[in-house]
């Protein structure tokens, strides 16, 4: 069938799985899903209910939930009546959730729990134009009086459908109709609503399918929030490509879930791979001498083989022999950890460290990088089967990329947003005179048309010496260390860069115990000279990979973890640098005072 809008994608998918299960989740006992026939019926019932609440074509409906079948059901039901989906992260704080509900002028909301419903209430009534909030939670012990639940809404919708005999899926949807307003996470400014049409999403999903060959043997696992434009768009591509979809329980259970489901494709962010990499290093550190050296050497072989392979260089015979040996032992265990069937991970949201990508490629786990923004639906570029480390790939077939004089990446294509909701000024400022969208990212194209990202235009650190430094690259180096949980590079208008570090306290405490360091509280370790020396070594190891002007000369240990609740990171774990610098100004000032800890090269 011809795909003109997102409802067409759902209908195509429903037909494929009419009598078999997909949208598979774990209910605490077993993995189970829903058939296309059931999905369509429930979707129509929910559409009926929404219509009964006054939701018409063009109206906005808030969708605040974790990944689950009901998320896709709600998305399908809202889109089917020509209404607009306003997805929100379930982890977003109450203030911002309520702001989005009011600013978007949403008529209804569908949320995953009573706690989220509370975020949309001022104590007496729902905020803004909301006339109803439907709660997905179905466990009887978690239900509360006074709230409407998903099963109740479906039942009401079914009764309405049967009595009115109206097919709620007959809304005439034009490709230029608004499908969604997605509010950006605001790492560098205020929250803005990105207006995306059916055409924006459909053109992007179609171009992604052109780039990657999918087959009946493929199955996808979802673990990034579906409110994230990257995960949402790839889910439309999965459905269009007719892949079976499963939901991971959480990021903490992703590894065990992969072993159960054995997916072939997963979308992820670099932080996941950094954590796995650190776990492997931790395992080596806690092992006896021979095993520790076995793991470290295996990691080196994987990287050397991968870099030679992807650059079409002749591979040393000894490396080939060792690669064969590790494939049968060390690498095999890592592949099995991911379920054993992974064809590739798609990574986005932040730059992926080259050594990290090379290591996983060497062990047989291909990580394909892509690049894009919410404003571009979101994918602009992606690797294909031929990976080039450090690059985020070539533009999709219907996307044009060029580089401005100041290095900013500019983009044009059918996937670029219609604008910002109720914000004409920012919309106008986001485009060049010839219609290219200003991404706010700095990068360059090589002679093969591959794109390389340097950093965010607004996040470039300029030292007092006039040196431009991209903080994300340095942070990525730090995060590969087993003693670092979070890292923020600072140094704007300072003589040299430094780092705020939140330690991996489990590993630091283990180190302190091995070294017989006496302490009662964590604060004792923060002030301990041996621990300070440990982190000096952490910085020195990162500095090996950096240019002289990029090298870290000072650091401070953060007393608390950076959190979403404090507004320091976004729900997709991006740093809100302005907030962090405000919250920890006293530490930054200390890093550049006479009492600073100085790291010598």
N, C-alpha and C positions, 0 to 999 in steps of 0.2 A: 504493500500500500504506500501511497505517496505521503510523506511526512511534511505537514505544513505548520504544525504547532505541537506543544508538549502533550496535549491530550491524545493526539495521534500516536505519539510514542508509547504512552500508556496502553492505548487500545491494541496496538501491535503486540505489545508484550503480553497483555491479557490473553490474546488469542493463542500465542505460543504455549502458555502455561495453563490453558483453560482447565485441564483435568489433572495437572501435576503441580506439586508444591514449589514455591519460590518465596522470597522475602522470609528467609529462615532465621529464627532466633532461638536462643536457649532459654527454656522456661524454668530452669533450676533442676530439671530432671533429664530432659532430652531436647534434642534439636528438632524443631518442627516449624512448618511454614503454612502457607495459605495458597489455595489454588486460584488460578485466574478467574474462574467463575465466581468463587466466593468474594474475591477482591472487588470485582466489578459490582456485585450486588451490594456489598457494604459501602462502596464508594458512592453509588447512586442514592443509597439511604442517607448518607451523610450530606450529600448535595441537597437532598430534599429538606433535611433539617435546617441547613444554612439558609436556604431560600425562605423557609418559614420564619426565620429570624430577621428577615429583611435584607439579606445579602443578595445583591444583584450584580450584573456584569460591571466590572470596574471598581467594585467595592473592595476594601482591604480586609484581610483576615490574618490575624497574628498566629504564628505557629511556633510554639516554644516547647521543644521536646528533645530528648535524647534519641539516638538511632533505634528505630523499632518499626515494625510493620505499620503501626498507626501513623507514623510520620508520612510514609508514602501514601497511605490511604487518604490522609488529610490533604496532602498536596494534590492528589488526583481529584478529590471531591471539590476543592476550591477552584482549581483550574477549569474543571468541567463546566462550571456555570459562568465562566468568563471572569471570575473574581481574581483578585491579586493576592498572592502569597507573600506575607511579610515574615520571613524566618528569623528567629532570634536564638542565640545560644542559651541553653538551659542553665549554664553556669554564670550568666551575666548578672550583675548586681541589680537590686530592686530599683534603684534610681534610674539607671539606663534602660531597663526593661520597660518601666512605666513611661519614660520619655519617648521611646520608640512607639509604644501603643498610642500615645496622644498625638505625636507628630505625624504618624502615618494615617491618622483618622480611621483606625481599624474599627469595624463594627462588631466583630466577634473575635474570640481568641480560642485556640485549642492548645492546651498545655499538658505536660506529662504528669504533673503532681499537684496536690493541694498547696505545697510550699510555693510553687511558681504562681498559682492563682493568687496567693497572698501578695505577691509583688505587684499585681494589677489592681489592687484594692486600696482605697484610702481609709479603710476602716468601716465605712458605711455603704459605699457603692464602688462600682468598678470605675477606673480612671477613664477620662476622655469620652469617646463615643461608644465604648464597649457596652453592649446590651446583654451579652452572655459570654461566659467562659466555660468551656467544656474540658473536663479533666480526664486524661487517658487512663490513669491508674485504676486497675481493676481488682486489686486485692482488698477484700472486705475489711480487714483490720486497719487499712490506711485511709478508708473513706471517711468523709466528714459531712455532717448535716449542712444543708444550704448550698451545696455545690452540685452541678449537673455533671454526670459522668458519661463517658464515651458510649457505653452500651445502652444507656438511657436515651442518648441523642440518636443513636442508630435505630432504636425501636420506634421513637417518635417519627423519625424520617421515613421508616418503612410504612407506618400507618398513614402518613400523609401521602406517600407515593401510591399506596393502594386505593385510597379514597379519591385522589384527584386524577389518577391515571396519567400523570404528566411525566414525560421522559426528561429528566433533569440534565441529560447530556446533549441536548439539542442547541446549546448556546452556540451562536455563530462566532467563531473566533478568527479574527484576522491576524496575520503574522506580525503586524505592527502593534497589536494590542499589548498592553502591559501584562507581563506574566508575574513579575515579582518586584518588590522593592527591598533591597538588601542593604542594611545599615552597616557601614564600615566600622571596623573596630577602633579606629581613631588613634593610631600610634603617634601621629604628629599633629593632631588637631581635633576639632569637635566631630561628633558623630554626624555622618551624612548618609542620606538614603539614596542608594544607587538604583535608578529606574532601568529595568531590563525587560525587553519585549520577548515574545515567543520566538521571533526571528533571531534575536541575539543568542538565545540558548540553542535553538535548533541548528543554526548555522555552525555554531561551535562544536556541538556534539557530532554533527555530520563530518566536520573536518578532522576531528579526533579519530573517528572510525576509519577515515581515509589513511591516516598515519599508521595505525596499528591493525594488524590482522588478528581478528578474533575468531574462535572456532567453537563448535559444540562441546569440546572438551574443556573449555575455559569456565571457571566460576570465580566470582568476585567476593571478597569480604570487605565489609564497610566498618571502619572504626573512627575515622575523623567525623566530627559533627556534620550532619546533613545541612545544618545552617551555614556551613562553610561552602562558599561557592565552588571550590575545587571538587570536594566530594560530591556535591549535588550534581554538578555538570557531568562528572564521570558516571554517576548513577544513571543519568539520562542516556549516556552513551552505552552503558551496560544493557539497558533495557532495549534500546534500538538494535544492539547487536545480539539480543536474546540470551544474555548470560544469566545463569542462576545467581541470585544475590543472597548473601548471609550477613548477619549483623554480629560483630564481636560484642561480648558482654561489656568490656571496658579495655582501655589501653593496658591496664595491669594484667588482664587475662588474655591479651591478644595472642601471646605465644602458645598458650595451652589451647586456645580456640582454633588457631591455625593447625595444630596437630590433630584436632578432631575433624575439622571440615576439609582440610587440605586444599585451600584455594590456589588459584594460579595467578591472580592479579589482585593487588592491593594498592590503594593510594595512601601515602604517608607523608610525614614531614621529617626533616633531617634529625630532629631531636630524638626520634625513635631509634634511628640507626646509631646515633651517638651513645645512647643508653646501652644498646646491645653490645656495641664495641667496648665500652667501659666494663661491662660485665665480663667479657672475655678476658680483658686485661686483669680484672680483679681475680678471676679464676686462676690465671697464671701466677699472680702474685702470692696467692695463698697455697699454691701447690709446692711439692717437693722439687728439688733442683732440676732433675732431668725433665720432668713434665713442664716446668716453667720455661725451660729453654726450648723444648719441643714446640710449645704454643707460640712463643715469640718468633722462632725461626719460621714457623708455618705462616705467620702473619706477614713476615718479610717476603717470603716466596710468593704469596698470593699477590702482593702489590707489584713486585717486579714483573711477574708473568703478565698481569693485567695491563700494566703500562706499555710493555713491549707489544702485546697482542693488539691493543686498540690503536697503536701507532704504526702497525704493520712492520715492526722491526723484527729482525732475526732474533729468536729466543735462544739463549744459552742452553746447551744440551743438559748441563747439570740442573738448571732450573726446571727444564721439562721433566727430568726424571723425578726431582723432588716434588713437583706439582702432581705428578701421577701418584706418588706415594701418599702425599697429604690428601688427595682426592679420596683415597680409600680409607682414610682414618679421620683426621681432624676436620677437614672440610665437609666430609659426609655427615658428621654429627651436627654441624651447623645447618646444613640444608635440611636435615631431618627435624631440627628444632623449629623450622619455619613450615613444617608440614610435608616437605619433600617434593612438592609439585609446583613451586613458585616459578612462573615464567618470567615475571618482572614485577618490581615495585615501581610505582610512579611517585616521584618525590617533588614537592612544591612548597611554596610558602616562605622559603628562606634558602640561601645558598647551601649546597652540600659540599662538605670538605672533600677535596680530590683524593687524599689518601684513604678516606673512609669509603668512597665510591669504588676505588681501585681494590681495596681489600675484599669487599663483598663480591665484586665482579670476579675476583680471583678464586673465591670459594664456590662460585656458581650461583650467586644471587645477583641478578642484574637489576640495577637501580637506574631507571630512566628519569632524567630531570626534565622538568617543564618550567614555564614561566608565564605569569599573567597576573591580573588584578581582578578584584570584584567588578570593577568598571568595564572589564573586557570579557566577562561572562564565564570563566575568567581566562581561558588558555590562549596565549599568543604564540608561544613556541614550544617545541618538544623534541627531544631526541627521537630517533627511530631505532631500529634494531642495531644500527651502527653507532655506538656510543663514543663520544669524544669528551674525555674528562675535563671538567672545568667549564664546559659549555652547557647552556640550557637548550641547545638544539636549534633547529631552523624554524622560521615562521611556518604556521599552518598554511595550507594551500590558498585560503581566502583572506590571509592577513598580510599586510604590508608593514614592514618595520624600517625606520630610518633613524639616524643618530643626529641630534641637533649639534650646533657648534659648541655648546658647553658640555657635550657628552650625554645629554639626556636622551633616553629612549622614547621615540614617538611611534604611535601605532594607529593603523586605520584598518577597518574591516567591518563586515556585517555583525560581528559580535560585540562591537563597541557600544556602550550604554547610550540611552536616549538623553540622559542628564541626571542631575541631582534633584530629588524631590523638594519642591518649594524652595529652590536655591538657584535662581537664574545667574547670580553673580559668579558663584563658584563654577557653575556649568560653563559659562563663557570663558572663564580664566583657564579651564582645563583643556581647551582646544587651541591649536594654532590657527592662523588665518586660513590655511589651506585644508583644515578639517582633520588634522592628526591629533590624537589624544596624547596629552603629556603624562607619561607614566610616573614621573617623579623619581625614576631610577636612572642610575648612570651605568653605561656599558659601551660595548663596541661590537662590530661585526667583523669576522675574519673573511679571508678571500673565498671561503666556501659558503658564506652566508650564514654561518653559525653565530649565535648571539652569546656574548659573555657579559655577565652582570658584575659590576664593581661594587656598588652600594646604593643606598637610598640617597637621593640628592639632598634631602633635608637632614640626613644623619651623618653626612661627611664631617669628620672632625678636622678642624684646621688649627694646628698648634701655633704658638706664638712665634715659632720659627717660619711660619708660612707653609708648612708641610700638610698636604691633604692625606688623611688616613681613613680607610674604610673599616669601621669597628667590627662588622659582622665576621669578616675573615679572621681577625685575631681572636674573637670570641669562640669561633669554631675550633681553633687550635686549642684553646684552654679547656673546652668542654670534652675533649678527648682524653683528658687526664682523669684518673680514677678518684682523685681527691677534690674534684670540682663538680658541683651540682649546677650552679648558675654563675654566669660571668657577664659583667657589663664594662666595656672599655670606655674610659673617659679621657679628657685631655684637650677639649676645646679651649683655645686661648691660653693653654698651659705650655710649658717648655718641652714636655714630652708626654707620651701616653701612659696611663696607668690602668689598673683594673680593680673594680669592686667584685669580690668573690664571695659567694655563699658556698661553703664547703659541703662535700658529701660526708656528713658527720660520722656515719657508720664506718667508713674507711679511715677517717682521721682518728677516730677513737681507737680503732684496731691498731693503727700505727703507734699511737701513744702508749698503748698497752705493751706492744712489742718492744718499744724503746724504754719501758719502765718509767714513763713520765707520770708523776703524781698530779692528780687533779680531782676536784670534787664536782665542779660545774664546767659547762662548755666555755663559759667566760674565762676560766683559768687557762684553757687551751688557746683561746684567742690571743692572750697576752704572753704565752709561753715562747721563749726564744727558739726552742727546737722546732716548734710548729711554724713559727715565722720563717725559719730556715727551710722547712719543708716547702712552703709556698714560694719562697725565693727560687727553689729548684723547679717548681711548677712553671714559673714565669720564664726561667732560663730555657726549659725544654720547648716552650712555645716560641721563644725568641729565635731559636735556631732556624725556623722556617720563615722568618720575617726580614724585611729590609731594615737597615740600620735605623732609619728614622721612625719605623713602625714599632721598634722593640719596646716592650714594657719596662719601665724603670721603677715603678712603685705600685703598691697595692694596699688594699684595706679589706678586712674580712667583715662581711655583712652580718649584723647580729640576728637578723631574721630572714626567712625565705621570702623571695619576691612572690606576690600572690595576685590573683585576679581580683580578690575582694578588696585589696588596698589600691586597686587601679594601676598596679605597677607592670602587669603583663596583660595581654589580651587573651580571650578564650582560646586562641590558636597559638598561645605561648610566645607571641612577639613582645619584645621589650617596649614599654612606653618610657622612653628615655627621659623625657621632660619631667615626668612624675617621679621617676627614680632619682634624678638629680636634685629635685626639690626635697624629697624625703631624706636623702642622705648627703645633703650639702655639707654638713659638719664633717663627714668622713672624707669627702673629696677635698675640702679645705685642709684637713690634717695631712692628706697624702702629699700635698705640695707645700707643707710647712717645714720648719726646722726639725720637727719630730717625725718626719716621714721615714718609712722603711724604704731604703734605696737598694735596688738590684743592680749590681755591676755586671757588665757583659763578660 
